[in-house]
Amino acid sequence: MRVAFRPPLKLEFLDSKITSDAIGKGAKLVFIDTPCNPILRLTDIAAVCDIAHAAGCRVVVDNTFASPIGCSPLALGADYVMHSVTKYIGGHGDAMGGSISGRRDLIRALISEATVHYGGVMSPFNAWLIARGATTLPLRMRAHQETALAVANALENNPRIERVIYPGLDSHPQRELVKRQMRNTSAMMTFRLKGGLNINQPMADQIAKNLSMVHYAVSLGHQRSLVCWMPTASLLETSFKTDATGDARYRDWAGDGIFRLSVGLEDPEDIISDLFQAMNI
């Protein structure tokens, strides 16, 4: 399918008041990543689906951050839902795979096209590992949410931390949308220390050297907690090529950079203690 947008290119940087003007002529598909990686900003799925469908577009939602336990995009009007099953559904960081779901007729159309050109079968061992992990998904997501909320509160209450963005916190700018759209707020969050880039960027090296239990790594959704530094300038250059307005909206959330934290299944006090000792705060 061909996708065409007028700037700004990324719908996740727009609020729920977007109009059909955001969809370029000839577009066939609108893609939503919500909560958005890495800044945890939400897109109003139902609102975007109404606009996209009126313009004759299908809607696909990357639901990896929320997991099927946290959000049901199909119930909100989406046509397709994507997951990196490497993350929460598999849950242990030991198997790679992806999934796409939707109405039977829409998936049947994909089978005859996408699987021929892109492949649609993971290895049997990966499939077994992911199916095994999926059986504990509801229990794990409950624990992920409870632990993440404890960690987010500890970070937010530390005087050295400038900002924490986590959908489960009342301070999340879209808290009302979170309540409407998410049943479980998962375990992804971002934070940054006070002092700007001069403090946060060197802190990334310090954290990587000093962590004893939390892992400094870029993946997410595993049983172990993972944290990494994501500088804004690099992401805007490589991942989010928007106009000046889109850049400013991203910086409103991320500043000059953020630490993205995927909270695992360890004891919350252990996670908090390890992060604080690594940062010496």
N, C-alpha and C positions, 0 to 999 in steps of 0.2 A: 504494500500500500504506500502511496506517496503522501507525505506530510508536508503541508505548507503553512507557515505562520507569518503574520506581520510582526515586526518588533513590538513589544518585548517578546523574545522567543520562548521564555520559560513561564508557563502558566502558574507554576508554584510560587512565583514571586508576586502574583496578583492577588487581590482580595476577592471576596465573594461577590463583589459588585461588577465583575467583568461582564462585558457584553459580547455579542457576536462579532464586533469589530476586531476582537483579538484573534479571530480565526481567519486565516488567509483564504482567498478564493482558490478552490480546487482541493482544499484539505479533505482528507478522508478519515483521519484519526487524530484524536486529542489524547495526549499522554499526561497522566498525573502521578506524581510521586508524593505521597502524603502518609505520615509526616515526612517532610522533605529532608533528605540527606544532604548536608549534615546538620542543618540549623533547627530542625524540629518545628518548622512552620507548617501549619495545616492548610490544605485546600478544601473548600466546601465541595465535597463530591457531588451531592445532589444538585447544587446550583450549577456547577460546570456541566453536568450531564444534561440538564435542561437546555442550556445554551448550545452545547455541542450537537445534541440531537435535533434541535431546531435548525441548525446549519447543515444537517445531513451527515454529521460525523459520528463514528463510533468512538467510544471512550474506553481506554485501558488504564487501569490503576495499578501501580506498583505498591503492593500492600506489605512488603517485606518487613518494614519497621514495626507495623502494628500487629502483624501476624493474623491468621484467621480468627484467633480468639479475641483480638482487639477491635477489629473492624470488619464489616461485611459489605464491601463496595457494590456487589451485585444487588443487594437489597436497596441500595441508594441510587440505583439507576445505571451503574457501569455495565458495559458489555463484556469486558474481559478483565480478569484479575491475574496479575503476575506475582510470583514469589520466587526469590532466591531461596530454595529449600536448603541450601547450604547453611542458612542462618537459623532462625528460630525453629522452623519445622523439623529440620534434622537435629539441631540443638547442641551438637557436640564438636563442631568444627572438624569433622573427620571424613566428610563426604561432600562432593560438589554436585549440584543439580539445580534445575529450575522447573517451574511449572506455570501453566497458563490454564485458566478455567473460564467457563462461560456457558451460555446456552448450547444445547446439543448441536443445533444447526450451525452456529457460528464456529464451534470447535471442529465440526466435520469439514467445513470449508478450509480451515487451517491445515487439517491433516493431509489433504490432497496437494497442498502447495508448500507449506513451510517445512514439513518433515522431509519432503523430497530434496529441497534445496539447502536446508539448514541442519537437518538431523533432529530426531525426536526421541531417541532412546538412550538413557544413561546405562552405565554398566550394571550388571545384576548385583554386584556387591554394594555399589553406591546406593542402588535402589533399596536393597535390604537394610542398610544402615539408616537411611532416611525414613523408611517405613517404621523401623523400630523406634526411632526418635519421636516420630509423630504420635505414637501411642501415649506418650507422657506430656504432650504439648499443653493441655489444659492445666495440669498441675504445675508445670514449669513456668507458664506465663503468670499464674497467680503468685508464685514465689518471686519471679522476676519483678513484678510490679511492686510487691511489698518491700522488697529489698531496695529497689531503685528509689522509692519514695523516701526511705530512711536516709539513703546516701544523698539524695537531692536536698533534703532539708538540712543535713549537716553541712553541706557545701554552702547553701544559701545563707546559713546563719554564721558562717565564718567571716570575720571582718576583713580578711585578706582577699576574699572572693568578690569580684565586681558584679558578676551576673551568672545565674544558672537558668538554663532553659530546659524544662521538662514538662511534658503535657499533664502530668499528675499534680503539679504545683498550682496553687491558686494564682501565683504570679505570672503564669503563662499568659501572654497577651491575647490568646484565642481560647481562653478557658471555657467559654460558653459553647463554642464549636466543638471543643474536645468532649464536653458532656453529651452533646447531641450525636456525635459521630463515632466515639470510641467507647467500647465497653471495658477495655483494659488498656492502660496507658504504657504498657511495655516497659522496656528498661534502657532506652536510648536517651542520652541527655548531653548537653554541652555546658561548658563553664569556661570562664576566663578570670584571671587574677587582675586586681587593680594595678595600674602602672603602664598599660599599653603594651606595644610590641617589645619594648626594651626589657620588660619583665617577663612576659609570657614566652617569647621565643627561646631565650636561654633556659627557661624553666623546663622546656620540653626535654632538653639534654639531661637536666638534673633528674627529672622524673624517670627517664629511661634507665639511668644508672642506679637509682636508689630504690626502685620498686622491688619488693620481695615476694609478693603474692599476685598482685594485679600484673597483667602482662602489657607491655608497650607494643601494640600491634594494631593493624588497620582493619581487621575483620570485625565481626559483630555477631550477636545472637547466640553465643556459645555458653557453656556452663561456667566458663571462667571469665572473669572481668578483663576487659581490654580497653586501653586508652591510647589516644594518639593526638598529636598536634596538627591542626589544619590551618595553615596561613591563608588569609583571605586573598592576597594578591595572586598567589599560585592557583587557587581554585577558580578565581574569576578569569584567569588566563586559559586554563586548561579544561574546565568543566562547565562553567556557567557564563557563556558568552552572550551577555545581554547589552542593552544600551545603558546610558549613564543613569537613567532612572532605576533600572534593574540593579545596577551595581550599588546605588545608594540604598536601596531597599535591603539588599543582602547585608551591607555593612551596618544597617540599623540593628540587625540581629547578631551579627558575628564580629563586629568591630574589625580590628586588624587580624584577628585569628581566634580560633577556639580550640579547646580540648574536647574531643568527642569521646564520651565514655559509654561503653556497653557494659552495663552492670550484670554480673553473672549470678551464680547460685551460692556463692560463699556467704558466710555470716556477714550481715551488714556492718557490724562493728569492726570486723577484720578488714573489710574493704575501706571503710572510712579511715581507720588507723593507718593503713598502708599508704593511702593517698596523702594523708596529712604529713606523715613522716617523710615521704618522698619529696614533698614540696617544702618541708620544714615550716609549716604554718600551724 
